[in-house]
Every structure is written in structure tokens, then in C-alpha cells.
Amino acid sequence: MPRLITLLALAPAANALLKPTRRAPVPKLRTPAEVSGGAVASKSSVTSSTLNLAKNIVGAGVLSLPAGIAACSASKKAAVPACGLIAGLGLVSAYCFALVGRACAATGTTTYRGAWESAVDKDSGALITGITTFKTLVGCIAYCIIIGDTAGSLLSGAAVPELLKRRDVFLSLFGAAVLFPLSMLRDLKSLAPASIIGLGGMLYTAGVTVLRALDGTYQKGGRLAAALVKEGKALPKFGGAFSPGGSLLFISMLATSYLAHYNAAAYYDELENPTLPRYNRVVYGGFAMAVAFFVSIAAAGHRTFGAASQGLILNSFAGADKLANAARALVGVAVACTYPLLFKGVREGYFDIAKVSPANQEKQRTPATVAMVALTVLAGIKITDLGFVVAFGGAILGSAIIYVIPSQIALSACKKGKLALGGAEKLACRSINVMGYVLAVLGGTASVLSRMGKI
């Protein structure tokens, strides 16, 4: 269960409300690079931005959702309300993501921190940057851990040199040959091909999970059920009572599964012809794709294994399942393709905290990227489980980034006359703000109880 809560910690309104009035045209924003003479990022199309956002959200954490449902109940009926909750939180998270873009347009800012400083409090902007930078840095480290774990299981029986099977050697080579080049890509448009590859890997994994839920091969007497017995793995198990503690765990950790809001300003600023209707198409399209992934994998994985769903659902499949083995490899690829989207937040957070000017950012970009990729790879080699710190900090900071900060930016901008919010939207933002604090408390409590072995 601690492993589950760690993985889930990493994993985070109607469109009519977001439609700008014709009397309030959206200003086209200029990036700091354009203002100060640095390198200008390429603009990204709606399609490219949507794919990037979907991949930004859909990471390895989605593969823990079946176990999250099993923590609530092993009954097959439990998947229905669980999937409703997944979709509901996805909608709220999408609305909060859209609020950040609206605030940037209303205040003329281009960063998450800039929107906060303009709308809420200029003196606390460094705290916002610190929160987002820490969360994304931990996410990058966690992805290195997952890549190392996945490679270890896949290479253990492969005909490759023994040296390559060592975790430190493989991760070092992978970091230099794959993670560093991907992290050097300049903008969201450049990352679109990696996002397509990553989404393809997750789509295949979702397909395999759904197929196994329908073909009966893991049911009693099935071909792969026999393979599970031979390999000493747990057989699918269903039934049992509802668990309040498990539900607390699932709800609190699901709350941060749609985390991508640290990049919300960049998605607006780097969009071709950045208007709110186009930005909303990106937001709701990307989140809709993410919800589809989450629901399909969560429901199908739970339907197949029930109480036997492991923290990473692919570990529940038999080693003799060739389709699942291919999915394991593709998940590693998908994680590698998500890494640069998180890394973008780490590097920009460093530049912000260190107060590096846009002109000097270009000079420091390569050495900073080398150092930060090396740091995350080294951490991935030395650390095998981020444990309680990630679960506790992730739950609290994730809720702040997704719900509390965007809603507070919108409410404060409205109070200062910079952003127009109707009565219904004000009520929605206040409710989301309170919900964010509640989810942070629930997440922290679930982390502590899990650490104590109570859930």
C-alpha cells in the first residue's frame, strides 16, 4: 500500500463559463524572450498542444488506479462510482487549468507565478515557484525510478551484456542518450512527436488491459490464470466489504492525478493565435483524452484482477503474457516521453528562483539541463522508493497547484477588476478553493495512516 500511495501521488465547469465576451478581446501575449531579445519559442497548434497536454497528464500513475479502486472494494460494482469520481475530478481539474490561462490573458502575464503575483500577492510569488519546482523535480526523479525498475525486469532475462543490466549503467546511458536530448527540446511544439509516441504506448497498454478484461484468459480455468499459479502470483479475487480507509486513500490520491497546471501558462503562451476559445479546445480536449485513459485502465484492470490488482497493474499480469510484456516496455517509453514535460517545469522554476534574465537563460540552458538531468538520474539510481515524503508532500502540494492556487488567482483577479466572473463562477471558485484544502488534509492524513499501516 505505501508503494501504491506513492505512485498515485505522482499521478492530478462547463465550457460556456469560459467563453470570453466579445467586448473583452484577448491580448496576444509576448514571451519574456520576445521582450528581452532571447530565443523565441515556436508556436504550437491546437492539435499539438492537445496531445502534449494529454501526455503531460497521463503518466505511470494511471496504472495504479485499479489498485486504488481495489483499496475501496474488490466488488466488480465498485468500478462504476469510482469511474464517475475519476471523470468528475477530471472536469474540475480541467476548469482550474483553464482558469490559469484566463488569468494570464486578463493580467498580461506569461507564467504561473506571474499570474499569482499580478492577481494575489507580488511578495509571495517565490513560494509559488518553489512549490511547482519541487513537485515537478520529485516527479522527474520518480520517473527515473520507474524507468530503472522497468528496465531491470525486462533486461533480467534478455540476451544483453551483463553490464547493461546494472541499474546505474543503464540509467546513466538512458539519461545521456534519451532524457537529455528530449529535455533540450525548446518548446511544446518540439515535444509533440514525443507526446504522440508516449500516448501510443499508453494507448496500447490501455488496449491490452481492456482486452484481458474481456477475453476471460485470467478467469478461473483460463490460460493465463494457470500461468499465474505456475509463477506464484495472486489470482484474481472479488467480493468483500467496502473500506472507508481505502476510499480515503483513493479519493485523496486521485485528486492529484491530473497534475499539469504548472505548465498551464506555457500552453496558453505558446499556442498559435492564443485566444481563449482556442485555449479551451486544448484544455478540454487534452483532459478528455486523459479521462478516457484513466477510466478505461482503472475499470478494466479492476475487472480483471479485483483485490489482486497491484500498485502497478502490469505487475499483476503473468510473465507469460506476451502482450503485457510488450506493454511494460512501452510504458517505459511513455514515461521517458513524459519526463521532458515535467522537466520543463523544473528548469523554468530554477531560472525563476535564481532570477536568471531571459538573455542569460539561453546561455545557461545547456549546462543547467545537463546538471538537472544528471541529478534526477543519480537520484533514480540511488533511491528505489521515494515513499512517505513523496506521498505526503505530493498530496498537499498537488492539491495546492491544481485547485487552491488557480481558484485563488481567479477570485483575487476578479476582486481587483482584472477578470470578469459571474455569480455562479465565483461560487464555483470558492467551492473549489475549499475543496482543495480539504483534499490536501485528506491526502496528508491518508499518507500518515498508510505509513502507519492503518490503511
C-alpha positions, 0 to 999 in steps of 0.5 A: 500500500505505501508503494501504491500511495506513492505512485498515485501521488505522482499521478492530478465547469462547463465550457460556456463559463469560459467563453470570453465576451466579445467586448473583452478581446484577448491580448496576444501575449509576448514571451519574456524572450520576445521582450528581452531579445532571447530565443523565441519559442515556436508556436504550437497548434491546437492539435499539438498542444492537445496531445502534449497536454494529454501526455503531460497528464497521463503518466505511470500513475494511471496504472495504479488506479485499479489498485486504488479502486481495489483499496475501496472494494474488490466488488466488480460494482465498485468500478462504476462510482469510482469511474464517475469520481475519476471523470468528475475530478477530471472536469474540475481539474480541467476548469482550474487549468483553464482558469490559469490561462484566463488569468494570464490573458486578463493580467498580461502575464506569461507564467504561473507565478506571474499570474499569482503575483499580478492577481494575489500577492507580488511578495509571495510569488517565490513560494509559488515557484518553489512549490511547482519546482519541487513537485515537478523535480520529485516527479522527474526523479520518480520517473527515473525510478520507474524507468530503472525498475522497468528496465531491470525486469525486462533486461533480467532475462534478455540476451544483453551484456551483463553490464547493461543490466546494472541499474546505474549503467543503464540509467546513466546511458538512458539519461545521456542518450534519451532524457537529455536530448528530449529535455533540450527540446525548446518548446511544446511544439518540439515535444509533440512527436514525443507526446504522440509516441508516449500516448501510443504506448499508453494507448496500447497498454490501455488496449491490452488491459481492456482486452484481458478484461474481456477475453476471460484468459485470467478467469478461473480455468483460463490460460493465463490464470494457470500461468499465474499459479505456475509463477506464484502470483495472486489470482484474481479475487472479488467480493468483500466489504467496502473500506472507508480507509481505502476510499480515503486513500483513493479519493485523496490520491486521485485528486492529484492525478491530473497534475499539469497546471504548472505548465498551464501558462506555457500552453496558453503562451505558446499556442498559435493565435492564443485566444481563449476559445482556442485555449479551451479546445486544448484544455478540454480536449487534452483532459478528455483524452486523459479521462478516457485513459484513466477510466478505461485502465482503472475499470478494466484492470479492476475487472480483471484482477479485483483485490489482486490488482497491484500498485502497478497493474502490469505487475499483476499480469503473468510473465507469460503474457506476451502482450503485457510484456510488450506493454511494460516496455512501452510504458517505459517509453511513455514515461521517458516521453513524459519526463521532458514535460515535467522537466520543463517545469523544473528548469523554468522554476530554477531560472525563476528562483535564481532570477536568471534574465531571459538573455542569460537563460539561453546561455545557461540552458545547456549546462543547467539541463545537463546538471538537472538531468544528471541529478534526477538520474543519480537520484533514480539510481540511488533511491528505489522508493521515494515513499512517505515524503513523496506521498505526503508532500505530493498530496498537499502540494498537488492539491495546492497547484491544481485547485487552491492556487488557480481558484485563488488567482481567479477570485483575487483577479476578479476582486481587483477588476482584472477578470470578469466572473459571474455569480455562479463562477465565483461560487464555483471558485470558492467551492473549489478553493475549499475543496482543495484544502480539504483534499490536501488534509485528506491526502496528508492524513491518508499518507500518515495512516498508510505509513502507519499501516492503518490503511 
